[in-house]
């Protein structure tokens, strides 16, 4: 059984910060404040034979404003698992996202926003740049998403979702319809005020 040898250092601390970025937005401020360009996370284990083995877990590259530009993940043996890249608009919304995995799978999402910063269109492409599906989003006058329709590359509806809200703007219901318009599920949200 391997013996784990903890290494506490500034890099380890920064690595922990990068792992919690999606959860704690204030950490993005720290990335910007300290001018951190990238974080590499490694684990060092000491085997039964006494030899240390370091394994790369992840690598994250940041823009000067703290946004994640690239995120690479590695498996338990340190072999590459997947890479994600991000591009943002001036409002810090993700306008392009790509994901490459070791099994050769690839996906690219391109997203468009309206003047109110609402997501209006999303396109999913394969590795050859061929459109796989398109999603259109519709909002009411209060900026609440009322529908989301997913189309295949030929323009045929795959799925449609409809949303309703209460007087406080809280989502109360999500209905999902199949490609033929048949209701397949209803999710209700009940709030206690």
C-alpha positions in Angstrom: 0.0 0.0 0.0 1.5 3.3 -1.0 2.3 5.9 1.6 1.2 9.4 0.8 3.6 12.2 1.5 1.8 15.5 1.7 3.6 18.5 0.1 2.2 21.9 1.3 3.7 24.8 -0.7 2.5 27.9 -2.4 1.9 26.0 -5.6 -0.2 23.5 -3.7 -2.2 26.3 -2.1 -2.7 28.0 -5.5 -3.7 24.6 -7.0 -6.4 24.3 -4.4 -7.6 27.8 -5.3 -7.9 26.8 -9.0 -9.9 23.7 -8.2 -12.5 25.7 -6.4 -12.8 28.6 -8.9 -16.2 27.6 -10.2 -17.5 27.4 -6.6 -16.0 30.5 -5.1 -16.0 33.5 -7.4 -13.8 35.5 -5.0 -10.9 33.2 -5.9 -11.0 34.6 -9.4 -10.1 38.0 -7.9 -7.1 36.4 -6.3 -6.0 35.0 -9.6 -6.2 38.5 -11.1 -4.8 40.2 -8.0 -1.6 38.1 -7.9 -1.2 38.0 -11.7 -1.3 34.2 -11.8 -0.9 33.0 -15.4 -1.3 29.3 -14.8 -1.6 26.6 -12.1 -0.2 23.0 -12.4 -1.5 20.5 -9.8 0.7 17.5 -9.1 0.5 14.7 -6.5 3.6 13.1 -5.2 3.3 9.7 -3.7 6.0 7.7 -1.9 5.8 4.0 -2.8 6.6 1.0 -0.6 10.0 0.9 -2.2 10.7 4.4 -0.9 10.7 6.1 -4.3 8.7 9.2 -4.9 6.5 9.4 -8.0 5.0 12.7 -9.1 1.8 12.7 -11.2 0.4 15.7 -13.0 -3.3 16.0 -12.2 -4.2 19.2 -14.0 -3.0 22.4 -15.7 -5.1 25.6 -15.9 -4.1 28.7 -17.8 -5.7 32.1 -17.0 -6.3 35.4 -18.8 -5.1 38.6 -17.1 -8.6 39.2 -15.8 -8.7 35.8 -14.1 -10.9 34.0 -16.6 -9.9 30.4 -17.4 -8.5 30.1 -20.9 -7.5 26.4 -20.9 -8.0 23.5 -18.5 -6.3 20.2 -18.9 -7.1 17.1 -16.8 -5.0 14.0 -16.4 -5.9 10.5 -15.1 -4.5 8.8 -11.9 -1.4 7.7 -13.9 -0.7 11.2 -15.2 -1.9 10.4 -18.7 -3.8 13.2 -20.6 -7.6 12.8 -20.2 -9.2 16.0 -21.6 -8.6 19.6 -22.5 -11.1 22.4 -22.4 -10.6 25.8 -23.9 -12.7 29.0 -23.4 -13.2 32.3 -25.3 -15.2 35.1 -23.8 -17.1 38.2 -24.9 -16.6 41.7 -23.3 -19.3 40.7 -20.7 -17.2 37.6 -19.6 -19.8 35.2 -21.1 -18.4 32.1 -22.8 -18.8 32.5 -26.5 -16.7 29.5 -27.6 -16.0 26.3 -25.7 -14.1 23.3 -27.0 -13.4 19.9 -25.4 -11.0 17.3 -26.6 -10.7 13.9 -24.9 -8.2 11.1 -25.2 -10.7 8.8 -26.9 -10.7 11.2 -29.8 -14.1 12.8 -29.0 -14.3 16.5 -29.7 -17.0 19.1 -29.2 -17.1 22.8 -29.9 -19.9 25.0 -28.7 -20.4 28.6 -30.1 -22.9 30.8 -28.2 -24.5 34.1 -29.1 -26.1 36.6 -26.8 -28.5 39.5 -27.2 -28.2 43.1 -26.0 -29.6 42.1 -22.6 -26.8 39.5 -22.3 -29.2 36.6 -22.6 -28.0 33.5 -24.4 -30.0 33.3 -27.7 -28.3 30.7 -29.8 -25.9 27.8 -29.2 -24.3 25.7 -31.9 -22.6 22.4 -31.4 -19.9 21.2 -33.9 -17.9 18.0 -34.3 -14.1 17.8 -34.9 -14.5 18.4 -38.7 -16.5 21.6 -38.0 -19.8 20.0 -39.0 -22.9 21.3 -37.2 -24.4 18.6 -35.0 -27.1 20.6 -33.3 -28.5 24.1 -32.8 -30.3 25.4 -29.7 -32.5 28.6 -29.7 -33.5 30.3 -26.5 -36.5 32.7 -26.1 -37.1 35.1 -23.2 -40.0 37.1 -21.9 -40.0 40.8 -21.1 -38.6 40.2 -17.7 -35.5 38.3 -19.1 -36.8 34.9 -18.0 -36.1 32.0 -20.4 -39.5 30.8 -21.6 -38.3 28.2 -24.2 -35.3 26.2 -25.3 -35.6 24.4 -28.7 -32.9 22.0 -29.9 -32.6 21.2 -33.6 -30.5 18.6 -35.4 -28.1 19.7 -38.3 -31.0 19.4 -40.8 -33.3 21.8 -38.8 -35.5 19.1 -37.4 -36.6 19.6 -33.7 -34.9 17.1 -31.3 -36.4 18.4 -28.1 -38.3 21.5 -26.7 -38.4 22.8 -23.2 -40.9 25.3 -21.9 -40.6 27.3 -18.6 -43.1 29.1 -16.4 -42.4 31.5 -13.5 -44.3 32.8 -10.5 -44.9 36.5 -9.7 -41.4 36.7 -8.1 -39.7 35.5 -11.2 -38.9 32.1 -9.7 -39.1 29.1 -12.1 -42.2 27.0 -11.2 -42.3 24.5 -14.1 -40.2 23.0 -16.9 -42.0 20.9 -19.5 -40.0 18.8 -22.0 -41.4 17.7 -25.3 -40.0 15.2 -27.8 -39.3 15.7 -31.5 -43.0 15.1 -32.3 -44.3 17.6 -29.7 -45.4 14.9 -27.2 -45.0 15.9 -23.5 -42.4 13.6 -22.0 -41.7 15.2 -18.6 -42.8 17.9 -16.2 -40.5 19.2 -13.5 -42.2 21.4 -10.8 -40.4 23.8 -8.5 -42.3 24.6 -5.2 -41.0 27.5 -3.0 -42.0 28.2 0.6 -42.1 32.0 1.2 
